[in-house]
Amino acid sequence: MPADIQIATRKSPLALKQSELALACLQTKLPDEKFALLKLSTRVDERLNWSLEKRGGIGLFTKELEAALLEGRADLAIHSAKDLPTTSQKGLSIAGYLPRARVNDVLVHRSEETDLKIIASSSPRRRAQVGILHPEAEWTTIRGNVGTRLKKIAQGDCDASLLAAAGLDRLGIDAHPGLEFVELPVDQVVPAPGQAAIAVQCRTEDLPKFKDSFCPETELAVSLEKSFLRRLGSGCQIPVGAYYEKDQFRIYHPKTGYQTFKISLRSLDQIEPQLDAIMKELQL
C-alpha cells in the first residue's frame, strides 16, 4: 500500500486552517491519493521575543518546512505566499496556489480609541502606508497568533494593530469584545506581494504530479507581484506593496508613492516584458 502524501505545516491555528483548505483542494483534485498533515514546530513560532524586522522576515516562517521537503520527510509544504522568498531553494518549486482570499489589511483598534497614539506592527510596509493615515502615531510590536494579538490589543498593550483580512476570514473571526475592525481599501494600503494566497510547495521532481491542481489566476497574480519584488532586490522588510487584479497592478514604493498600471496579463511568459516597462517608467 503506498504511503500517505505528507503535507508539512506549521502548528499555529491559522497555518493549520490553511493546510486544511489545501488538503481539501488536493483531495478533490487527486481523489485516488491519501494525504496526511505533518505538523512541525518552527524556531520563529517558539521564540516570541524575536524581532522579525531585525531577523529579516522573509524565510523565517518557511525554513523548517522546506527542510522537511528536501529531507524527504514531507512531500508538500503549505505556506502563506507572502512569507516565501522571491526565489525557491534549489530542488524546490511552487506547485501552485489556492484561490486567493480577501487581500485587505484590517486596522483593529479598541472601541473607545479614536485617536490612535500607539499602533503595533513589525511590518515596514504597513508602518509606511498606515503611517500616512495616522502620522502622529508611535509604533510598537506585539507577537503571537491572531487570537493572542487580539487579546493584547483589547487589554491595552497598544491602541491598534494591523491584521490580514484573509487570516481573520479563515479563522472565522469578524468581531472581538471591545475591538473595532476597519477594512483598509487596497488603494489606500497596498497589500504585500502574495498576501492572502496560500502556496503549495513541492520538490521540483514532483512538480508534474501536482501542478494542475491549483488556481491559475492566483498563480499569475502572485508571480507578477513576487517578480516585481525580486526586481527590487527586497523582501518583506522593505516597505513595498504590490497587488494585481482585473488588469490593474497597484504598487506602493516609498520612492514613487502609489502607482497603478494597466496590465493585460494572460500567461506567465508575459510577466518579465511587462515588468521591464514598469521598472523603466518607475526608474527604480
N, C-alpha and C positions, 0 to 999 in steps of 0.2 A: 504494500500500500504506500503510495507516495506521501512524503511528509507535507505537513501544512506549510503554506507560504507565510513566513513570519514577517509581520509588519511592525517595525520599530517605531516607538512613540515615547515622548516624554510623559511623566506621570501627572502633570498638572491637570486640573479639571477641564480647562479649555483644550489642551493638547489631546486629551482622551476623547473629548467630544469631536474634535476634528478628525481624529483617527477612526472613530465610529462612522462618521459620514463617508470617509474614504473607503472603509470596509464595506459599507452598504453599496457604494458605487461599484466596487470591484466584484462583489457577489452577483450583481445584476449583469455586468459585462462579461464575467468569466464564471458562469454558473457551475461548470464542472470542476472548478478548483476549490480547495479548502484553505481558509485563512485563519490566522491566529495573531493576536496582538502581543508584541514583546515590549513590556513596559520597562523603560530604562530611567535611571537617575542621571541627572547631568550636574556637573560641578556648579554651573551658574544657578540652578534651582536650589542647590544645597547651601549656597553662600549668599544669603540675602543682604549681607553687609557689603558686597562688591558694588563698586560704581561701574555700571555698564558703559557710561561715557568714557571713563578713564581706561577701561579694558578693551575698547574698540568696537563693542556691539556686535558687528557682523560676524557670524560664525560661532558666537558663544553658545547659542541655543541648538546648534546643529552638529557640533563636533562628535559627540558620543554616538549619535545615531548614524553618522556617516562611517564611523569606525566599525560599527556593527555590520554595516553592509560590506565593507572591504574585507572584514574578517570572516564573512560567511555566516555570522550568527543571525542575520536578518536578510530578507530578500527585497523588502521595500522599506522606505522610511517616509514618515509624514511630517511635513514642516509647514509653518507659516511662510508663505513665499517671500514676504518682506524680510525675513530673518536670514535668508540664504545669501551667500556671496554672489557676486555677479558672474563668476566663473566656477564651474564644477571642479571638484577634485578629480585627478586622473583616475580613470576607471569607473567613474560615476556619471550618471546622466539624469535629467529630469524626464520621467516617463510622461508626465502631463499634469494638468491642474483640474480640480473640481470647478463647477460653475461658480463664478465669483459672487460673493455676498455684498451687502451694503458697505460701501467703501469709506463712508464719512468718519471723521473723528467726532467724538462726543465730549463736550465740556460738562463735567459733573461737579456741581457745587452744592454747598449746604444751602438749604432752602431760605434761611434768614439772611444769607450773604448776597448782597447785590453789588457791593464794592469789593472786588476780589483783590486782596492785597498779597496773598501768598498762593501760588499755583505750583503744583507738583508735577514735574515731568523730567525724565532724563533724556528726552529726545530733542536734539538741536533743531530738527525740522519743526516740531510742534512749538518749541520755545520761540523760534524766529517768527512764525506766522501768527500764533496766538498772541505773541508779544506786540504785534501791530494792533490787535484788537484791544489789548489791555496793557498799554505802555507803562503804566505805573506799578504793575505787579512785580513782586520779587519771586524768584524761582527756587524751588527746593526739590527733593526727590523722595519718593516712597517706593518700597519694593513689596512684592508678594503677588499672589494670584488675584484675579479680578475681585472676588469676594472680600479678600483681605484689604485690598485698596479701598473698596467702598466703605468698609468699616472705619478705616483710618481717616477718610475724608469726613465721615459723619461724626467722629469723635473729636475732630478739631485739629488733627495733625497738619492740616492745610485748609485753605478756603475752597480749593477746587483742584481737579486733576483732569487729565485727558485720557480717554479710553477709546478703543476701536469699536465702532458700531457693530461690526461683524462678530466680534467676540461676545459682546452683550447679547446679540441675537442668538448666537449658537448656544449660549448658556441659558437662554430664556429669561434674561434679566431686562426689564423695562422700567423698574422702579426700585427704590430703596428708602426706608424710613428716614426722613429728614433731608433728603437729597433731591435736587432737580437735575434732569438730563436735558441738555441742549445740543441738538444735532447741528454741526457746523457745515455749511454748504461747501462743495468742492471748489468753487471759485473763490472762496474766502480762505480756506485751509486746504491746500492741495495734498492729497494722500501720499504716503510713501510708495515708492515703486514696489508693486506686488501686493500692496495692502489688500486684505480681505480675500485673498486667493490661497487655497490650500494646495501645496505642491506635493507630488508623489515622486520620490527619487528611487532609482534602482541602479544596479551595476550596468554598465554600458552594454555588456554582452547579453543582458536580458531584456534590453530595450524593445526588440521586436515583439516580445510576448505581451507587453503592457501598453505600448504607445498609442493604440487606437481606442483606449478605454475611457478617454477623458474629453474635456471641453476645448475644442479648437479655438473658439472666440477668446476664452481666457488665456490660452497659450499665446495668441497673437499679442494681446494687450500687455501681458506681463513681460513677454520677450522684448517688446519695444521699450517699456519702462526700464527694465533692467539693463538693456543695451545702452540706453541714454546715460544711466548711472555709471556704467562701465566706461563710457567715453569720458566722463568727468574725472575718472580715477578716484571715485569716492565711494564710501559705504554709508551706513545709516547714521554715522556720527558727523556727517556734513548736512547742513540744513537744506536738503533738496527734496522737492515734491515732484512727482510725475504720475500722470493718470491719463489713460487712453480709453475713450468710449465714444461710440457713434461718430467716428471720423473726426473727433476732436481730441487733440493731445494737449493737455494742460500741464504746465510746469511752473514751479517756483524755484528760483535760484537767487541767493542774496545779491548777486551782481547784476541781475537783469530784472528782478521783481517777478511779477506774474505775467505769463505769456500763454496764448492759446494758438495752436497751429492746426490748420485743416489738413488732415491726412486721410487718404483713402487706402487703407491697409487691408489686403486680401490674402497675403501669403507671407511666410517668414522671410523669403528672399527679398522682399521689398523693404525690410526694416533698415538695413545699412544705407542704401541710397537715400531714403527719407531722412535719416539722421545726418547724413553728410550735409544736406541742405539746411537743416535746422541748426547744426553746430556752426555753419558758416554765417548764418544770419545772427545768431546769438554772440558770435565771436568769443566763445568760451574755450 
